[in-house]
């Protein structure tokens, strides 16, 4: 039973005893006491005034006095206008700590295998370039939201939709055909996604040159963009691909294979796994057939040029293209087909798309299109819109080659962690393999925490130097706290001291220990709130608060040198539980918790 449930019952019994009012007739509003007031939980008395027929302060006083006299778990109370602030007894919190220690995976809920799943789509890269910093935020958010949702008690299926067709992919293909001289990842020693990305940048460079040449011949800028030979070649390549031209398909498969191999290596470095991967090349045709049926049913309409549209002006939007005049599909076409395929296959209860906020309009339209097509489950589609990641130097642009490459950033973070460990004298000269493993944990922990501690809806600036600081609100600080606790427990065991989940009775509990127990007690609530709000930042900042409070406790109170055996036992159990909850919170963020640093 949670503390809120316990108080609900105790106060309901009190209200019934004092006023003859059953709890069902008087809803109880109980909330955590605000920091500026003394107390653990606060009862809002105003809904009870009809039952008490008295003023708010008198009602609060009567309820508080009855609780204090009849409920040993209530230590004291105070009244502030219509609010009753309740302080629970230290013995109650000692019992809570014992309960935590006896609860496997405290804070985590378990889904039933038969529950309808929550599908979470993230990553969704294009096979024309390597993953970059923006993709890192997407992947880290998607994986963390998946873990949080899973541990809130829901069954989760992680899916990736690889955008492996379309004009962008054709641009890289055309540039490689023109300028590649047959080079491959094997012949160059370069990751396949990086090699193909180089040709995407090269396409843009030559495209701009051709535009300028056409403008110098008297064309307008719009005419030049439309008539540039390299762009016409890319458009023709897309038409040949959709017509299943054998040579075009063969080159497409080869270059996509290079990129997908590169993606897999980057996913492994980030500890990202998917339960199922969809490919746009397999789903876009279903979308086209659905659009054609919607056209026949009068849901969509055809313009004079042959293109197919939907009119959403009655919903406050505009008209949206679903099929181009030449019959080729757009992203919306593919997403329509993919959503239908997933619902048929997975029978999801909810579907979350982790996609940047520049696509908010797209997902508004998708939901309305599915509703117009008569799919009742369109209300189960949710767009987790997140802000863009910038660098201190400004915005990134893929086609201009000014992005921060994900692989380079990961390598830099791990290298920086190793360098800092060397400078701080935190390396084991006899165990280079362990040093490398810790550097990887710390470097990746710094990157993941810095990204995830920010509310997804907010844009952010990523600063690698700030992220890897061992002080302040950073991943390494929290990881170091976990390692410190592991060291305390290891030394305790070496001295023959062992944690016992059953605390001694009547053990005195200091204020800082109470604060830590109460903070631990909030972990399950934090996981649930993070799941409901699709916000890993709630878990990240909770982990920081817990680590910060523990370090203050560690500074103020002796553990291994404590002479009172009961107090020492309390502090060891408390340390162990803090370490476990930090480890679980970091896991929800996809971060490993080193035992030594």
ABEGO torsion letter per residue (X at the ends): XBAAAAAAAAAAAAAAAAAGBBAAABBBBBBBBBAABBEABBBBAAAAAAAAGBBAAAAAAAAAAAAAAABAABABBBBBEABBBBBBBAAAAAAAAAAAAABBGBGBBBBBAABBBBBBBBGGBBAABBBBAAAAAAAAAAAAAAAAAAAAGBBBBBBBBBBABEAAAAAAAAAAAAAAGGBBAAAAGBBAAAAAAAAAAAAAAAAAAAAAAAAAAGBBAAAAAAABAAAAAAAAAAAAAAAGBAAAAAAAAAAAAAAAAAAAAAAAAAGBBBABBBBAAAAAAAAAAAAAAAAAAGABBBBAAGBBBBBAAAAGBBBBBABBAAGBBBAAAAAAAAAAAAAAAAGBABBBBBBBAAAAAAAAAAAAAAAAAGBAAAAABBBBBBBBBBBAAEBBBAAAGABBBAAAAAAAAAAAAAAAAAAAGABBAABAAAAAAAAAAAAAAAAAAAAAABBAABBBBBBAAAAABABEBBAAAAAAAAAAAAAAAAAAAAAGBBBBABBBBGBBBBAAAAAAAAAAAAAAAAAAAAAAAGBAAAAAAAAAAAAAAAAAAAAABBAAABABAAAAAAAAAAAAAAAAAAAAAAAAAGBBBBABX
